[in-house]
Structure formats: C-alpha cells, structure tokens
Amino acid sequence: MPDLRLRIEAEYEAMESVLSALPERPLSSLSQLEIAGVAALLHNIYNGIENILKQVFQAKIFPIPQGESWHRDLLLAAAKKKIISDLMLTKLKPYLAFRHFFSHAYALDLFPERMEPLAREALSLFREFKSEIENAMR
C-alpha cells in the first residue's frame, strides 16, 4: 500500500502542475494555439484521473477493462465498485467525452466555449476526486 500511495501522490503532483497552468482568463480571449494548449492540459488532467483509477484497481485486484470502450468502462466500473461516487461519475463524463474528442480531432476543431466549463471546474473536480480516492483507499 505505501508504494500505491507514492504512485498516486506522484500523479496528484503532476495533475496539480497541470491545473496551475490553466489560464485564469476566459478561453475566448486566447489564441488558437493557446486553446490547443488548454485542450492538452484538460486531456492531461483526465489521463491523470484514469492513471489513478487504474492503480487503485490494481491494488484492489480488480480487472482493468480492456477493449475499445475501456475508458468508459473504467469509469463505470469505478462507480460500480464504489471507488468513486455516482455524482463523481456524472462530473467526469464530460471530461471523458472531451478526452475522446481531443484524441480524434484536429486542434483547429476546438471550441473555447465548450472547453470553458471544463477548465473552470477542473480544480474543484480534482479536489473532490482526490477526496473520494482517499476514502476508497481506507
């Protein structure tokens, strides 16, 4: 368990660095290049969440979903196994959808008005997620 905590703490630190890089001003005021950078940061945040969930699954000896829909299935399984709450699942779904979009879209297809709520809520989402993970590891 100490090794798990160290790995999760490393993820938290990386995610906090990413969160601190998110701009404080409205995304509509950013250049297209800056928008692409914010999109990459949002993608990184969601990847950190998935990395933490996978580590918790491994520690609890739960199978990590495989196949084309493993990203979605991981979230659903985490809620089913009470690692995250149903409310957290609902809050993470837009980030999952964005991760999918970002992975398959071109940078010029990004819309700041759609990303704005994700960027604005990212820090509070992270704090809530971290609290739920800490509870799940007890």
Secondary structure, 3 states (H helix, E strand, C coil): CHHHHHHHHHHHHHHHHHHHHCCCCCHHHCCHHHHHHHHHHHHHHHHHHHHHHHHHHHHCCCCCCCCCCHHHHHHHHHHHCCCCCHHHHHHHHHHHHHHHHHHHCCHHHCCHHHHHHHHHHHHHHHHHHHHHHHHHCC
